[in-house]
Amino acid sequence: MVTFEVLVVCMLVVQFAVMVGTAAGYLARRDGASYPAAVLLACSVFGATLALTAAVTAAVTGVVTVVSG
């Protein structure tokens, strides 16, 4: 059961990272950035969001595993 929950959380993390990256690229383009600059910013934000949420997910999973015994 815990494996399924971790899988669902990982899928949500990836979806959230894609949405944040897309929004950053869109806002950069609206601000007047060129297409390559907007794509580069979107990719950077996607990677940073994915890394941050994956680290938080790993930490929470570890804490839940220790607490639940």
N, C-alpha and C positions, 0 to 999 in steps of 0.2 A: 504493500500500500504506500509506503514512504517513497519507493522508487517512482511510482506513478505521479505522486505529488511533485517530486523534484523535476520530472520530465515536463509537467504542465507549467511549472514556474519558469523553467528554462525557455519554453516556447513563448511564454508571455514576455520574458526579458528580450528575446530577439525581436518580437513584434514591437515592443516599446522602443527599442533602439532604432529600428527602421523608421518608425513614425517620427522620432526626434530628429534623425538625420535628414529625412525628407523636409521637415519643417525648417530646419536650419538652411538647407539649400534653397528652399523657396524664399525665405526671408532675405538671404544674401542676394538672390537674384532681384528681388524687389528693391533692394538697397542700391542697385546699380552695378553689381559685380558682374564680371564676364561669366560665360558658361563654365569654362575650366576652373575659375576661382570658386564658383558656387559649388561645383561638384567636389572640388578638393575640400572645401569647408564641410560639406555634407558627409563626406567619407571620414573626415577627422572626428566630427561630432558623433557619427555612428560608432566608430571604434572606441571612443572615450566612454560613451554611454554603455556600450556592451561590456567593456572592461569593468566599469564601476558597478553596474548591476550584477555582473557575474561574481565579483568579489563579495558584494553584500549577500547575494544568494548563498554563496559557499559558507560565509560566516554564520548566517542564520541556520543553515542546514546543520552545521556543526553544533551549534548551541542546542537546537531541537533534539539532535541525536543524544547529546550528553544529558539533557534534562529528562528526556523520556526513558532513559536507562538502557 
